[in-house]
Amino acid sequence: MRFGSTATTSSSTRRERLPKMQKANEDDDIISKLPESLISRILSFLPTKDAVRTSVLSKIWIQRWTSITKLDFDDTVFYSPKRKTGGKQFFMNFVNRALLLTKGSSMESFSLVMANKKFETVNCIWSSAKDVTLEAPLLESVLIEEDSNSVSHGPRSCTIYFSALHLKEFTYRGFCISQPITLSDPSSAHNASAKIILYQCENRVPATGSRAFLLLTQFSQVKCIKFDGSEVLAQQKVSALPVFGMLSHLELGLVTGEVLLGILLKSPILKTLLFKGISKFDIELLNSAVVPDCLASTLQVVKFGKVHGYEHELYLAKFMMENGLVLERMSFSLASHGLGRSKVMEEFKEKLFSFKKGFSFAIVEFSYD
């Protein structure tokens, strides 16, 4: 009897203690009682993976992490000895899900740390983030593509920062550079190659010129540049470009005389120059132009593209022939097959070969596009 009475008393005591423990737990959970904006702020200081983990605390915490204002991803934390396969896919799924569920309108920053060597994006729109940082010590190749649909979204102020140590190739292709792109350390592109291809577009974003200029300044130490769409650069912008001290190979699209000479003045060791065409310019520019150092010391190959036999093309060729002291080859690719035997081209060739030449010997050749 005494045993039964004791058991009843113990059971009763436990029932009395339970509400007290629940009350104590409720009193201890001060974080849940904080304003949602403050909880969001606190969670934003956590690595995103840890912020997501708070969703298991209780029902009211399931969606709270989706209001964070900073996304911070590190793919190295998804690879471990226990996870022998599927780490990469698991990481990609996690990033995609986080991007889909977070409230983009309040996003302040995005950080991505990767062990991968290649980074590619197609029509990636950072519409509300203030800045995006991509940290990838092993990154070697970057490809950013934007199609004509990106033009309709208009310019965005969000800056994309790349932090890499051994970049070998950077490519941008699109109709506009919709947001600023910056290398945290331009020396990371030492001896790399850079391609900036801007397609023709009627409704180009007004800031494209300044953003193309900013992007070009990031590659002052590369050995090869291909820039198609250089007409977006203003003459005054070209004079403010840094010196491309390692540049040996340069390819340009349709370019103005002012921009071409401006870039050559900034390329002291250039060896090869190719351009798809030269737009009309005042030939008086050449009479007062400073001769670029590369013409006198290193430039060996020059290729004119889409030649029509115009006077400004002829006088630019004259400038190159007279000042190119180490030229070995000068090529002219005619705009059409019919130009080959035209009177215009015959006169062009006759005048060209009559010009004074700064080099002792060079091959001058004509072909068709």
C-alpha positions as CSV (number, residue, x, y, z in Angstrom):
1,M,0.0,0.0,0.0
2,R,2.8,2.4,1.0
3,F,4.5,1.6,-2.3
4,G,1.4,2.4,-4.3
5,S,0.8,5.6,-2.5
6,T,4.4,6.6,-3.1
7,A,4.0,5.9,-6.8
8,T,0.9,8.0,-7.0
9,T,2.6,10.8,-5.3
10,S,5.6,10.6,-7.7
11,S,3.3,10.6,-10.7
12,S,1.4,13.6,-9.4
13,T,4.7,15.4,-8.8
14,R,5.9,14.8,-12.4
15,R,2.6,16.2,-13.8
16,E,3.0,19.3,-11.7
17,R,6.6,19.8,-12.8
18,L,5.8,19.4,-16.6
19,P,3.9,22.7,-16.9
20,K,6.6,24.4,-15.0
21,M,9.3,23.0,-17.3
22,Q,7.3,24.1,-20.4
23,K,6.8,27.5,-18.9
24,A,10.5,27.7,-18.1
25,N,11.4,26.7,-21.7
26,E,9.0,29.3,-23.1
27,D,10.6,31.9,-20.9
28,D,14.1,30.8,-22.0
29,D,13.1,31.1,-25.8
30,I,13.6,34.9,-26.0
31,I,14.8,34.8,-29.6
32,S,11.4,33.6,-30.9
33,K,9.8,36.6,-29.3
34,L,12.1,39.1,-31.0
35,P,10.7,41.1,-34.0
36,E,10.9,39.2,-37.3
37,S,13.2,41.9,-38.8
38,L,15.7,41.4,-36.0
39,I,15.6,37.6,-36.2
40,S,16.3,37.9,-40.0
41,R,19.2,40.2,-39.2
42,I,20.7,37.8,-36.7
43,L,20.3,34.8,-39.1
44,S,22.0,36.8,-41.9
45,F,25.2,36.8,-40.0
46,L,25.3,33.0,-40.0
47,P,26.7,30.9,-42.8
48,T,23.7,30.2,-45.0
49,K,23.9,26.4,-44.3
50,D,23.6,27.1,-40.6
51,A,20.8,29.6,-41.1
52,V,18.8,26.9,-43.0
53,R,19.4,24.4,-40.2
54,T,17.3,26.6,-37.8
55,S,14.2,25.4,-39.8
56,V,14.2,22.2,-37.7
57,L,13.8,24.0,-34.4
58,S,10.0,24.3,-34.6
59,K,7.1,25.0,-37.0
60,I,7.4,28.7,-36.6
61,W,11.1,28.5,-37.6
62,I,10.6,26.5,-40.8
63,Q,10.4,29.6,-43.1
64,R,12.2,32.1,-41.0
65,W,15.6,31.6,-42.7
66,T,14.1,32.6,-46.1
67,S,14.0,36.3,-45.0
68,I,17.8,36.5,-44.6
69,T,19.5,39.4,-46.4
70,K,22.8,37.7,-47.1
71,L,23.5,34.5,-48.9
72,D,26.9,32.9,-48.1
73,F,27.8,29.6,-49.8
74,D,31.0,27.6,-49.5
75,D,31.1,24.4,-51.5
76,T,34.0,23.0,-49.4
77,V,31.7,22.4,-46.5
78,F,29.6,20.0,-48.7
79,Y,32.6,17.7,-49.4
80,S,33.6,15.3,-46.6
81,P,35.2,11.9,-46.3
82,K,31.7,10.5,-45.5
83,R,30.2,11.8,-48.7
84,K,32.3,10.1,-51.4
85,T,30.0,11.0,-54.3
86,G,27.2,13.5,-55.0
87,G,28.8,16.4,-53.1
88,K,28.8,18.7,-56.1
89,Q,25.2,17.9,-57.0
90,F,24.1,18.3,-53.4
91,F,25.8,21.7,-53.3
92,M,24.2,22.8,-56.5
93,N,20.7,21.7,-55.3
94,F,21.2,23.5,-52.0
95,V,22.2,26.8,-53.8
96,N,19.3,26.5,-56.2
97,R,16.8,25.9,-53.5
98,A,18.1,28.7,-51.3
99,L,18.0,31.1,-54.2
100,L,14.4,30.1,-55.0
101,L,13.1,30.3,-51.5
102,T,14.8,33.5,-50.2
103,K,13.0,36.8,-50.5
104,G,15.0,38.5,-53.3
105,S,13.6,42.0,-52.7
106,S,15.5,42.3,-49.4
107,M,18.8,40.6,-50.5
108,E,21.9,42.7,-49.7
109,S,24.8,40.5,-50.7
110,F,25.7,37.1,-52.2
111,S,28.9,35.3,-51.5
112,L,30.0,32.1,-53.2
113,V,33.2,30.2,-52.3
114,M,34.1,27.5,-54.8
115,A,36.8,24.8,-55.3
116,N,35.8,24.5,-59.0
117,K,38.0,25.7,-61.8
118,K,35.1,26.9,-64.1
119,F,32.3,29.4,-63.5
120,E,29.5,29.9,-66.1
121,T,26.3,31.9,-66.0
122,V,23.6,32.5,-68.6
123,N,21.1,35.4,-68.1
124,C,21.8,35.5,-64.4
125,I,20.0,38.6,-63.1
126,W,20.9,39.9,-59.7
127,S,18.0,42.3,-59.6
128,S,17.9,43.2,-55.9
129,A,21.3,42.3,-54.3
130,K,23.7,45.1,-53.5
131,D,26.8,43.1,-54.3
132,V,27.8,39.6,-55.3
133,T,31.2,38.1,-54.3
134,L,32.5,34.9,-56.0
135,E,35.5,33.6,-54.1
136,A,37.2,30.7,-55.9
137,P,41.0,30.3,-55.3
138,L,41.2,27.6,-58.0
139,L,39.1,29.4,-60.6
140,E,40.6,29.3,-64.1
141,S,37.7,30.1,-66.4
142,V,34.8,32.5,-66.3
143,L,32.0,32.7,-68.9
144,I,29.1,35.2,-68.5
145,E,26.4,35.3,-71.2
146,E,23.5,37.7,-71.5
147,D,21.0,37.4,-74.4
148,S,18.7,40.1,-75.8
149,N,16.2,39.5,-73.0
150,S,18.6,40.9,-70.4
151,V,18.3,44.3,-72.1
152,S,14.7,44.6,-71.1
153,H,15.6,44.3,-67.4
154,G,17.5,47.5,-67.6
155,P,20.8,48.4,-65.8
156,R,21.4,47.1,-62.3
157,S,23.7,48.6,-59.7
158,C,24.7,45.3,-58.2
159,T,28.5,44.7,-58.6
160,I,29.9,41.2,-59.2
161,Y,33.2,40.7,-57.6
162,F,35.5,37.8,-58.6
163,S,38.2,36.7,-56.2
164,A,40.5,34.3,-57.9
165,L,44.2,33.5,-57.9
166,H,44.9,31.8,-61.2
167,L,42.5,33.1,-63.8
168,K,43.4,31.9,-67.3
169,E,40.4,32.8,-69.4
170,F,37.6,35.4,-69.0
171,T,34.7,35.7,-71.5
172,Y,31.7,38.0,-71.5
173,R,29.2,37.7,-74.4
174,G,26.0,39.6,-74.6
175,F,24.1,42.6,-75.9
176,C,24.9,44.8,-72.9
177,I,26.9,44.7,-69.7
178,S,23.9,45.0,-67.4
179,Q,25.9,45.3,-64.1
180,P,29.5,46.1,-63.1
181,I,32.0,43.3,-63.1
182,T,35.2,43.6,-61.1
183,L,38.3,41.5,-60.3
184,S,39.2,41.8,-56.7
185,D,42.9,41.5,-57.7
186,P,43.7,42.3,-61.4
187,S,47.0,40.5,-61.0
188,S,45.0,37.2,-60.8
189,A,44.6,37.5,-64.6
190,H,48.3,37.7,-65.1
191,N,49.1,36.2,-68.6
192,A,45.4,35.2,-69.1
193,S,43.2,35.9,-72.1
194,A,40.1,38.1,-72.0
195,K,37.2,38.2,-74.4
196,I,34.5,40.9,-74.4
197,I,32.0,40.4,-77.1
198,L,29.1,43.0,-77.3
199,Y,26.6,42.2,-80.0
200,Q,24.8,45.0,-81.9
201,C,21.8,46.2,-80.1
202,E,19.3,49.1,-80.8
203,N,18.2,49.5,-77.2
204,R,21.6,49.0,-75.5
205,V,21.8,49.9,-71.8
206,P,23.2,53.4,-71.5
207,A,25.8,52.3,-68.9
208,T,27.3,49.7,-71.2
209,G,30.1,52.0,-72.3
210,S,31.3,52.8,-68.8
211,R,30.9,49.2,-67.7
212,A,32.9,47.9,-70.7
213,F,35.6,50.4,-69.8
214,L,35.6,49.2,-66.2
215,L,35.8,45.6,-67.3
216,L,38.6,46.3,-69.7
217,T,40.7,48.1,-67.0
218,Q,40.6,44.8,-65.0
219,F,42.8,43.1,-67.6
220,S,45.8,45.3,-67.6
221,Q,48.1,42.3,-67.2
222,V,46.6,39.8,-69.7
223,K,48.5,38.6,-72.7
224,C,45.6,38.4,-75.1
225,I,42.4,40.6,-75.5
226,K,39.6,40.1,-77.9
227,F,37.2,43.0,-77.8
228,D,34.3,43.1,-80.2
229,G,32.0,46.1,-79.7
230,S,34.7,48.7,-78.8
231,E,32.5,51.4,-80.4
232,V,30.9,51.7,-77.0
233,L,34.1,53.3,-75.7
234,A,34.3,57.0,-75.8
235,Q,37.6,58.6,-76.9
236,Q,38.2,60.2,-73.5
237,K,37.6,56.9,-71.8
238,V,40.4,55.2,-73.9
239,S,43.0,57.8,-72.8
240,A,42.2,56.8,-69.2
241,L,42.8,53.1,-69.8
242,P,45.8,51.6,-67.9
243,V,48.9,50.4,-69.7
244,F,48.5,46.8,-71.0
245,G,52.1,45.9,-70.2
246,M,51.8,42.2,-71.0
247,L,49.5,42.4,-74.0
248,S,50.9,40.7,-77.1
249,H,47.8,39.8,-79.1
250,L,44.8,42.2,-79.7
251,E,41.7,41.5,-81.7
252,L,39.0,44.2,-82.2
253,G,35.7,44.3,-84.0
254,L,34.6,47.4,-85.9
255,V,36.7,50.1,-84.4
256,T,37.1,53.9,-84.7
257,G,40.5,55.4,-85.6
258,E,40.5,57.3,-82.3
259,V,39.9,54.2,-80.2
260,L,42.4,52.1,-82.1
261,L,45.2,54.5,-81.7
262,G,44.3,55.1,-78.1
263,I,44.5,51.4,-77.3
264,L,47.8,51.0,-79.3
265,L,49.3,53.8,-77.2
266,K,48.5,51.7,-74.1
267,S,50.0,48.5,-75.6
268,P,53.8,48.9,-75.6
269,I,54.7,45.2,-76.4
270,L,51.9,44.3,-78.8
271,K,53.0,41.8,-81.5
272,T,49.7,41.0,-83.3
273,L,46.8,43.3,-84.2
274,L,43.6,42.2,-85.9
275,F,40.5,44.2,-86.4
276,K,37.3,43.4,-88.4
277,G,36.9,46.9,-89.8
278,I,37.7,50.6,-89.3
279,S,34.9,53.1,-89.3
280,K,35.3,56.5,-91.0
281,F,37.4,59.0,-89.1
282,D,39.2,62.3,-89.9
283,I,42.5,61.4,-91.5
284,E,44.0,64.6,-90.0
285,L,44.1,62.6,-86.8
286,L,47.0,60.6,-88.2
287,N,49.1,63.7,-89.0
288,S,49.2,64.7,-85.4
289,A,49.1,61.3,-83.8
290,V,51.8,60.1,-81.4
291,V,53.4,57.0,-82.8
292,P,52.7,54.0,-80.4
293,D,55.8,52.4,-79.0
294,C,54.7,49.0,-80.3
295,L,54.8,50.1,-83.9
296,A,58.5,51.0,-83.6
297,S,59.6,48.0,-81.6
298,T,57.3,44.9,-81.4
299,L,54.3,45.0,-83.8
300,Q,54.9,42.2,-86.4
301,V,51.5,41.4,-87.8
302,V,48.6,43.7,-88.7
303,K,45.4,42.4,-90.3
304,F,42.7,44.7,-91.7
305,G,39.3,43.2,-91.9
306,K,36.4,44.0,-94.2
307,V,38.3,46.5,-96.4
308,H,36.3,48.5,-98.9
309,G,39.1,50.6,-100.4
310,Y,38.0,53.8,-98.6
311,E,40.4,56.7,-98.1
312,H,40.5,56.4,-94.3
313,E,41.5,52.7,-94.6
314,L,44.3,53.6,-97.0
315,Y,45.7,56.3,-94.8
316,L,45.6,54.1,-91.7
317,A,47.6,51.5,-93.7
318,K,50.0,54.2,-94.7
319,F,50.5,55.2,-91.1
320,M,51.2,51.6,-90.1
321,M,53.6,51.0,-93.0
322,E,55.6,54.2,-92.4
323,N,55.9,53.7,-88.7
324,G,56.0,49.9,-88.4
325,L,59.7,49.3,-88.2
326,V,59.5,45.6,-87.4
327,L,56.4,44.6,-89.4
328,E,56.6,41.2,-91.0
329,R,53.1,40.8,-92.4
330,M,50.3,43.1,-93.3
331,S,47.0,41.5,-94.5
332,F,43.9,43.0,-96.0
333,S,40.7,41.0,-96.0
334,L,38.3,42.5,-98.6
335,A,34.7,43.0,-97.7
336,S,33.5,41.2,-100.9
337,H,34.9,39.0,-103.6
338,G,33.9,41.5,-106.3
339,L,36.3,44.1,-104.9
340,G,39.3,42.1,-105.9
341,R,39.2,43.2,-109.5
342,S,37.5,46.6,-109.1
343,K,39.1,49.8,-110.0
344,V,38.7,51.1,-106.5
345,M,40.9,48.3,-105.2
346,E,43.4,48.6,-108.0
347,E,43.9,52.2,-107.1
348,F,44.1,51.3,-103.4
349,K,46.9,48.8,-104.0
350,E,48.8,51.1,-106.3
351,K,48.8,53.9,-103.7
352,L,49.6,51.5,-100.9
353,F,52.7,50.1,-102.6
354,S,53.9,53.6,-103.4
355,F,54.1,54.7,-99.7
356,K,57.3,54.9,-97.8
357,K,58.0,51.8,-95.7
358,G,59.6,51.8,-92.3
359,F,60.3,48.1,-92.4
360,S,63.0,46.4,-94.5
361,F,60.9,43.5,-95.6
362,A,57.3,42.4,-95.0
363,I,54.6,40.3,-96.7
364,V,51.6,42.4,-97.9
365,E,48.7,40.2,-98.9
366,F,45.0,40.5,-99.9
367,S,42.2,37.9,-99.3
368,Y,38.5,37.7,-99.0
369,D,36.2,37.4,-95.9
